[in-house]
């Protein structure tokens, strides 16, 4: 039986791996994943159990992280956008807690860019995005992902090794099902999944797929890489035993909201 690149390595060994969708979650820190300008009026709070929440100053964007510490490997990142504060969300994105943190970071960075564009002008890209869907999936095709299309309005893109996918409901204008869904790992039991509701700005989905197929490797320790799909990983530039995570170090936390403890 052929060995795989991660066999017989110390669990604490740090390596850089690709593809990203099989790398594991990495360094999970809401302040780093969100990377919002908290010092400029973005409310942030986190409990001792790890549950975190943040708002835009206008209260129309609301992000949460629920790690479900009583259920190892479970939890959810949720992003809601509201046309007005305290109204039902116009659209929602959810990620499993096991989604690679760098991909989460890139999506939230794009979200911040859209928000700043809207607040600095008269645009409403958070709710009236004109980005065409092909900007989401054309990069997948150029990176060797396969394409299957069905007559019921669903198309699916699969990674070259078959352990990652993006599904698009292209002919439906509204549904309780997500407009876009993505996963990493075996489809029957993925390591992580992501869901983008109808009306989610296509620009954010495009930022997600761009990060998903990025050729910049992610740094992980062996013990953090999912065991079921290690044989499909490519190891780039092994490094020494050091703290993993390629995102910037988290800044000092802002003052917690009343009733919450850091």
Order of alpha helices (4+ residues) and beta strands (2+ residues): beta-alpha-beta-beta-beta-beta-beta-alpha-alpha-beta-beta-beta-beta-beta-alpha-beta-beta
